[in-house]
Amino acid sequence: QVQLVESGGGLVQAGGSLRLSCAASGLTFSDYSMAWFRQAPGKEREFVAGITWIGHSTSYKDSVKGRFTITRDNAKNTVYLQMNSLKPEDTGVYYCAANPSRNGIEPYPPGYVYWGQGTQVTVSS
């Protein structure tokens, strides 16, 4: 049974930092590209950042470039999202997701076969 479990969300003031973690089990982690998506109330789920299966390439939503960093540790079956200089518009539920494709990092949800339950990030102004 595949499980992706996110942690590290919370309430932070604008300008602050959070580090999200996503621990994977039940799959060969290094076979999957991983990504973080987020969903704000009333909005569609959107791609935030992605990393290829061995970490040789990353991709980011334009609005988070230079502030967020995605990394992975295949020995620990974990992917991370370091979020700095947080803004109120970064508020939402953050989900990690796994994609078995070797076609690079896909920025759309349908390619991702496994999803975590999400962790809430709230940035106050």
Number of C-alpha atoms within 10 A of each C-alpha: 5 12 15 23 19 23 17 15 18 14 14 18 14 17 14 14 17 18 16 21 22 25 18 24 14 9 15 12 23 18 16 21 27 32 32 26 22 22 19 17 9 6 9 9 17 17 21 25 26 30 24 25 22 15 17 7 13 17 19 21 14 9 11 17 12 11 13 20 19 23 20 22 14 16 8 11 16 20 27 22 23 15 20 17 15 23 19 15 13 21 20 21 18 27 26 31 26 24 24 18 16 12 9 15 21 21 19 12 16 8 14 19 12 17 22 19 14 22 21 19 22 21 20 16 11
